Amino acid sequence: MSIIAASIEHILRPRLPLSLKPPFLRSHRCLFHRRLSSLAAASSASTATQDDARQPKTDEDTAVPAATERSLIDVNPPRGTRDFPPEDMRLRNWLFRNFREVSSLMSFEEVDFPVLESEALFIRKGGEEITQQLYNFEDKGGRRVVLRPEITPSLARLVIKQGKSASLPLKWFTIGQCWRYERMTRGRRREHYQWNMDIIGLPKVRAEAELIHAIVLLFERVGITSSEVGIRISSRKVLQAVLQMHSIPEHLFAEVCVIVDKLGKVTREEIEKELMIAGVSFEAVKGIIEVLSIKSLSKLEEVLGSEGEAVTDLKSLFLLAEHYGYSQWINFDASVVRGLAYYTGVVFEAFDKEGKLRAICGGGRYDRLFSTFGSDNIPACGFGFGDAVILELLKEKGILPDLIRHVDDIVFPLDEELEGPASQIVSSLRQIGRSVDLIQDKRLKWVFKHAERINADRLILVGKSEWQSGAVRVKILATREEREVKVDELTSPS
């Protein structure tokens, strides 16, 4: 014992029975002992520090010390991203299943690509918003990489990689996650999943007709009608023809498309100002705005004539729509140009007719994208269909599916000794394709409530007397019928 501690102990040695000590004396003694403990701890720490200084440091020595008090981390995901608890995951799987089934009906093959791509794949000129919204960084190998903001460039990369081994036309689809650092609004997030369908190697508008048919099939499958959603169709060749009429240089085409795609998002005056800053004359600006206000093919034909590619393509597409039987879904709208610079021909987007949501999906022809990556040009078209906006629309219309959890069987041993037999039954049932939940260490009342929560079909009770005779008790939960069933009969595929 140290000299200081011994002295203190002598001073505070009790002269009265403990129970008779005054409260103030007990409290002062506790306080003094606490101060002494602090002093001893400080002295010990100082000694330890001096000893440590004599030892070589290891990786563990330099590790960040654990927090003295446990604090709860922020349980929210990064802003603009989502968690998918079971109920949301059921909804996502339902939507993705519809994406895949429509793609299968259209005879498309599924492909996939890495979420992390080379930054160069997405850096383009023309003032696109997307190039300002990249999640891009340098990896540990010094390479510039990006979380993909869209999927089409990845698809183009894979087509080029496959080269002549790919037999055209290709009909591919994918469902992938995309990332954009953008301002969030209803149905717009910084990460989303996107259903893409693309046709590579088909130059005629038959490709666009097929893609629009897929979109219509999806809407019909999830319960949306043509009175609620429409598909606007135009062509980049319309704007190209107008620029040619006004002798606007071809190199301005992509930039003009990006600017006029903002119609409806900013004022007409702002559009006109941006166009003139880009180098478009006042007369040409006036002509562009006038043409973009056209809403009928016949009026477009009056302005551009009937021989131009824009009018010819669009008339062929609308005729095909009649043959497919979805003409009531589509309408011509010259203001549709889409914001991505690589589109070259027909463009389209689906919209909520009440105007409460942003575009549901969109796409078009991009015949010259491959050459920007150093390959020969290949005719191609496709669309992207995000998961967030369609779910918002279904919620708005009150037609989100009620996707409840469902399990075929619950197996419950009534005695701890029967856990082994219960496990055998569970294994046998799962081998014949039934979904089974094994419950242990719960009261029977809880098991019945759990069966209701997960919408189980049957409750299988494993009891001593029944098991000795090679049977179990089976309760059909929908009818409350209960009977004894032989184990061999229970696990029979029939």
Residue pairs with C-beta under 8 A, 6 or more apart in sequence:
1 9
4 36
5 36
5 40
8 32
8 36
12 29
12 32
14 21
52 61
77 83
78 190
79 184
79 190
80 181
80 184
80 189
80 190
80 191
81 189
81 190
81 191
82 88
82 189
82 191
84 92
86 405
87 403
90 403
90 405
91 391
91 400
91 401
91 403
92 193
92 387
94 401
94 403
95 222
95 387
95 390
95 391
96 175
96 193
96 195
96 387
98 218
98 221
98 222
99 173
99 175
99 195
99 218
99 385
100 110
100 173
100 175
101 221
102 214
102 217
102 218
102 221
103 110
103 173
103 195
103 197
103 214
105 217
106 171
106 197
106 210
106 213
106 214
106 217
107 171
108 171
108 172
108 173
108 197
109 170
109 171
109 172
109 173
110 172
110 173
110 174
110 175
111 155
111 158
111 172
111 173
111 174
112 174
112 176
113 148
113 151
113 154
113 155
113 157
113 158
113 174
113 176
114 148
114 154
115 147
115 148
115 176
115 177
115 179
116 145
116 146
116 147
116 148
117 145
117 146
117 147
117 148
117 153
117 154
117 157
118 143
118 144
118 145
118 146
119 134
119 136
119 144
119 145
119 146
120 144
121 146
121 153
121 154
121 157
121 373
122 130
122 131
122 134
122 146
122 148
122 149
122 150
122 153
123 131
124 131
124 341
124 342
124 372
125 254
125 341
126 254
126 255
126 257
126 258
126 341
127 255
127 258
127 259
128 258
128 339
128 340
128 341
129 182
129 258
129 339
130 149
130 150
130 180
130 339
130 340
133 149
133 180
133 181
133 182
134 146
134 147
134 149
134 180
134 181
135 146
135 147
135 149
135 179
135 180
135 181
136 144
136 145
136 146
136 147
137 144
137 145
137 146
138 144
138 145
139 145
147 178
147 179
148 154
148 176
148 178
148 179
149 178
149 179
149 180
150 178
150 194
150 340
150 384
151 174
151 176
151 178
151 194
151 196
151 384
152 196
152 198
152 340
152 342
152 366
152 369
152 382
152 384
153 369
153 373
155 172
155 174
155 196
155 198
155 200
155 382
156 369
156 370
156 373
156 375
156 380
157 373
159 166
159 170
159 200
159 370
159 378
160 370
160 373
160 374
160 375
166 200
168 200
168 201
168 202
168 378
169 199
169 200
169 201
169 202
169 207
170 198
170 199
170 200
170 201
171 197
171 198
171 199
172 197
172 198
172 200
173 195
173 196
173 197
173 198
174 195
174 196
175 193
175 194
175 195
175 196
176 193
176 194
176 196
177 191
177 192
177 193
177 194
178 191
178 192
178 193
178 194
179 190
179 191
180 190
181 190
182 188
182 190
184 190
185 358
186 356
186 357
186 358
186 392
187 357
187 358
187 386
187 388
187 389
187 392
187 393
188 358
188 388
188 389
189 388
192 386
192 387
192 388
193 386
193 387
194 384
194 385
194 386
194 387
195 384
195 385
195 386
195 387
196 382
196 383
196 384
196 385
197 211
197 214
197 382
197 383
197 385
198 380
198 381
198 382
198 383
199 207
199 210
199 211
199 380
199 381
199 382
200 378
200 379
200 380
201 378
201 379
201 380
202 379
202 381
203 367
203 379
204 316
205 313
205 316
205 317
205 320
205 346
206 320
207 365
207 379
207 381
208 317
208 346
208 348
208 364
208 365
208 381
209 317
209 320
209 321
209 324
211 363
211 381
211 382
211 383
212 231
212 233
212 321
212 326
212 329
212 330
212 348
213 324
213 326
215 231
215 350
215 361
215 383
215 385
216 231
216 324
216 326
216 329
218 385
219 225
219 229
219 329
219 350
222 390
222 394
222 399
223 394
223 397
223 399
224 393
224 394
224 397
224 399
226 326
226 328
226 329
227 353
228 352
228 353
228 354
228 393
228 397
229 329
229 350
229 351
229 352
229 353
229 360
229 393
230 329
230 330
230 331
230 350
230 351
230 353
231 329
231 330
231 331
231 348
231 349
231 350
231 351
232 330
232 331
232 332
232 333
232 335
232 336
232 348
232 349
232 350
232 351
233 314
233 317
233 318
233 330
233 331
233 332
233 333
233 336
233 346
233 347
233 348
234 314
234 332
234 333
234 334
234 335
234 336
234 337
234 346
234 347
234 348
235 309
235 310
235 313
235 314
235 345
235 346
235 347
236 257
236 337
236 338
236 343
236 344
236 345
236 346
236 347
236 364
236 365
237 308
237 309
237 310
237 313
237 344
237 345
238 291
238 300
238 304
238 310
238 334
239 253
239 256
239 257
239 260
239 288
239 291
239 292
239 337
240 253
240 310
241 304
241 308
241 310
242 284
242 287
242 288
242 291
243 250
243 252
243 253
243 256
243 284
243 288
245 287
246 280
246 281
246 283
246 284
246 287
246 288
248 256
248 280
248 281
248 284
249 279
252 278
252 279
252 280
254 341
255 278
255 341
256 275
256 278
256 280
256 288
257 337
257 338
257 339
257 341
257 343
258 339
258 341
259 271
259 274
259 275
259 278
260 271
260 275
260 288
260 292
260 335
260 337
261 337
261 338
261 339
262 270
262 271
262 274
263 271
263 292
263 335
264 335
268 289
271 289
272 285
272 289
275 284
275 285
275 288
276 282
276 285
280 288
291 300
291 303
291 334
292 334
292 335
292 337
293 334
293 335
294 300
294 303
294 332
294 334
295 331
295 332
295 333
295 334
296 332
297 311
297 314
297 315
297 318
297 332
300 310
300 311
300 314
300 332
300 334
301 311
304 310
304 311
305 311
306 312
309 345
313 345
313 346
314 332
314 346
317 346
318 327
318 330
318 332
321 327
321 329
321 330
330 348
336 347
336 348
336 349
337 343
337 347
338 347
338 349
338 362
338 363
338 364
340 366
342 366
342 368
342 369
342 372
343 364
343 365
343 366
344 365
344 366
344 367
344 368
345 364
345 365
345 367
345 381
346 364
346 365
346 381
347 362
347 363
347 364
347 365
348 362
348 363
348 364
348 383
349 359
349 360
349 361
349 362
349 363
350 359
350 360
350 361
350 362
351 357
351 359
351 360
352 360
352 393
352 396
354 396
356 396
357 389
357 392
357 393
357 396
358 389
359 389
360 385
360 386
360 389
360 390
360 393
361 383
361 384
361 385
361 386
361 389
361 390
362 383
362 384
363 381
363 382
363 383
363 384
364 381
364 383
365 379
365 380
365 381
366 380
366 381
366 382
367 377
367 378
367 379
367 380
368 377
369 380
370 376
370 377
370 378
370 380
371 377
391 400
394 400
404 455
405 453
405 454
405 455
406 435
406 454
406 455
406 456
406 457
407 435
407 436
407 437
407 454
407 455
407 456
407 457
408 429
408 434
408 435
408 436
408 456
408 457
408 458
409 429
409 434
409 435
409 436
409 437
409 456
409 457
409 458
409 459
409 460
410 436
410 437
410 438
410 439
410 447
410 450
410 451
410 454
410 456
410 458
410 459
410 460
411 422
411 425
411 426
411 429
411 436
411 437
411 438
411 439
411 460
411 462
412 422
412 438
412 439
412 440
412 442
412 444
412 447
412 459
412 460
412 461
412 462
413 419
413 421
413 422
413 440
413 462
414 444
414 461
414 462
414 463
414 464
415 463
415 464
417 464
418 462
418 463
418 464
418 467
419 440
421 462
421 467
422 438
422 440
422 462
423 438
425 460
425 462
425 472
425 487
425 490
425 491
426 436
426 438
428 487
428 490
428 491
429 436
429 490
429 491
430 436
431 491
432 491
432 492
432 493
437 450
437 454
437 456
439 447
439 450
442 450
447 459
448 459
451 459
451 477
452 477
456 477
457 476
457 477
457 478
458 474
458 475
458 476
458 477
459 474
459 475
459 477
460 472
460 473
460 474
460 475
460 490
461 472
461 473
461 474
461 475
462 472
463 472
463 473
466 472
466 473
466 484
470 486
470 487
470 488
471 484
471 485
471 486
471 487
472 484
472 485
472 487
472 490
473 482
473 483
473 484
473 485
474 482
474 483
474 484
474 485
474 490
475 481
475 482
476 482
